[in-house]
Amino acid sequence: QVQLVESGGGLVQAGGSLRLSCAASGSIFSFNVMGWYRQAPGKQRELVALITSSDGSPNYADAVKGRFTISRDNAKNTLYLQMNSLKPEDTAVYYCYAAAGPDGVSYWGQGTQVTVSS
């Protein structure tokens, strides 16, 4: 059973930085793609960033381009999201996501709260 466990969320002032981590229970090589989504109160869950396993190329939502960086450490089976220049509108619960296998079975972490104060 795949488990994804996020950590690193918290309260930060606008302009500050946080780094989220997502530890996977198995080898992240087994995932076709990994990424981060977020959900703010009263809003739908939205994509923040994805990274493919084939070539490691990242994709970002326009709202975070130039401020967030997604990366992975294959040896530690961990996915990261470095968030810089944080804005109050980045406040949300951030979820780690992974898809595996030919059918792209999805897995989600439990979420970690990020709160950016103005």
DAZI-V354505 format. One record per residue. RES is the residue in one small letter. PHI is phi in degrees with one decimal (* if undefined). Layout:
BEGIN
RES/PHI
RES/PHI
END
This chain:
BEGIN
q/*
v/-76.6
q/-128.1
l/-120.5
v/-124.2
e/-88.2
s/-156.5
g/104.6
g/-71.2
g/163.4
l/-104.6
v/-144.1
q/-79.7
a/-55.1
g/92.3
g/-83.1
s/-132.9
l/-143.8
r/-124.3
l/-91.6
s/-124.5
c/-134.1
a/-93.2
a/-97.2
s/-74.0
g/-125.1
s/-67.9
i/-74.7
f/-64.6
s/-75.9
f/-92.8
n/-72.8
v/-151.6
m/-131.2
g/-173.0
w/-127.4
y/-121.8
r/-142.3
q/-138.9
a/-90.4
p/-55.9
g/77.1
k/-122.0
q/-78.1
r/-65.0
e/-131.1
l/-71.1
v/-105.4
a/-160.7
l/-131.0
i/-140.0
t/-87.1
s/-83.0
s/-67.3
d/-128.3
g/72.7
s/-74.5
p/-94.7
n/-134.2
y/-127.1
a/-67.9
d/-56.6
a/-66.0
v/-117.8
k/-57.4
g/86.1
r/-117.5
f/-108.0
t/-134.2
i/-97.0
s/-153.6
r/-143.2
d/-118.3
n/-63.1
a/-66.1
k/-99.3
n/52.0
t/-132.7
l/-106.9
y/-125.7
l/-137.8
q/-86.9
m/-117.5
n/-115.3
s/49.6
l/-65.1
k/-120.1
p/-54.8
e/-72.1
d/-82.9
t/-60.8
a/-178.3
v/-89.1
y/-102.0
y/-116.9
c/-83.8
y/-134.8
a/-147.0
a/-127.1
a/-136.8
g/78.7
p/-63.4
d/-92.1
g/62.9
v/-58.4
s/-96.2
y/-131.3
w/-131.8
g/-83.6
q/-84.5
g/97.3
t/-136.5
q/-82.4
v/-118.8
t/-125.0
v/-112.7
s/-93.6
s/-89.4
END
